[in-house]
């Protein structure tokens, strides 16, 4: 589930893969109105942080999808 919407993913997909396949971005930008879509894709740049529904942050580019995972991408500007 992403932002309250049920989504599908394939086994082995990262959170980033699933999010980018469903839209054009991952989260909001901390310093403006822009949206972020990841940058380095290897877990170094800090650009792909999103949050689980419970508020726990995770790197979208290195985290594999788990069954029942619930994510929040809106309002994550301070992730």
C-alpha positions in Angstrom: 0.0 0.0 0.0 1.3 3.5 -0.9 -0.3 6.6 0.5 -3.4 4.6 1.3 -3.7 3.1 -2.2 -3.2 -0.6 -2.9 -0.4 -1.3 -5.4 1.2 -4.4 -6.9 4.9 -5.3 -7.1 6.9 -8.2 -8.2 9.0 -10.4 -6.0 12.5 -8.9 -5.9 11.4 -5.3 -6.7 12.9 -2.6 -4.6 10.6 0.1 -3.1 12.1 2.5 -5.7 11.3 0.3 -8.6 7.7 -0.1 -7.5 7.2 3.6 -6.8 8.8 4.8 -10.1 6.7 2.3 -12.1 3.5 3.7 -10.6 4.5 7.4 -11.0 7.2 9.8 -11.7 8.6 10.5 -8.2 9.3 9.1 -4.8 8.8 11.9 -2.3 8.8 15.6 -1.7 12.0 17.7 -1.6 13.1 19.1 1.8 13.9 22.6 0.5 11.1 23.4 -2.0 8.0 22.2 -3.8 9.8 19.8 -6.1 9.4 16.1 -6.0 12.4 13.7 -5.8 13.0 10.5 -7.9 16.3 9.2 -6.5 19.8 10.0 -7.7 22.6 7.5 -7.1 20.5 4.3 -7.0 23.0 2.6 -4.7 22.1 3.9 -1.2 24.6 6.7 -0.9 23.0 10.0 -1.9 20.1 10.2 0.6 17.7 11.2 -2.1 15.3 8.3 -2.0 14.1 8.2 1.6 10.4 7.4 2.1 8.6 6.3 5.2 6.7 3.2 6.3 3.1 4.1 7.5 4.4 3.8 11.1 6.9 6.6 10.4 10.1 4.5 10.1 12.3 5.9 7.3 13.8 3.6 4.6 15.9 3.9 1.5 13.7 3.1 -1.5 16.6 2.2 -3.7 18.0 -0.6 -1.4 14.9 -1.9 0.4 13.1 -4.9 -1.1 9.3 -4.9 -1.2 7.7 -7.0 1.6 4.2 -8.5 1.7 1.8 -6.1 3.5 4.3 -3.2 3.4 2.6 0.2 3.8 4.5 3.3 2.7 3.9 7.0 2.8 5.5 9.3 0.1 3.5 12.4 0.6 4.5 14.6 3.4 7.9 13.0 3.7 9.9 16.2 3.0 11.8 15.7 6.2 12.5 12.0 5.8 
